[in-house]
Amino acid sequence: MDNLNEYNNRLKDLEGLLETSVEDSILLDTTSMSMNDVSVEIASQIMPAMRKRYIKSFQQKYDLK
């Protein structure tokens, strides 16, 4: 149990680090999800962030406003 608590504490530390250095991050608790549900949930959360980033990149590349 100590190892699990240590892992969770390090995960929280990593989450804090990511919040300050990464534009977007998603934390998903998958303990009670099937692998199929995990895939669908991850895709549904990542796709909007990817779309936003690609649009922003396109606008910057072609100097659009």
Buried (B, 14 or more C-beta within 10 A) or exposed (E): EEEEEEEEEEEEEEEEEBEEEEEEEEEEEEEEBEEEEEEEBBEEEEEEEEEEEEEEEEEEEEEEE
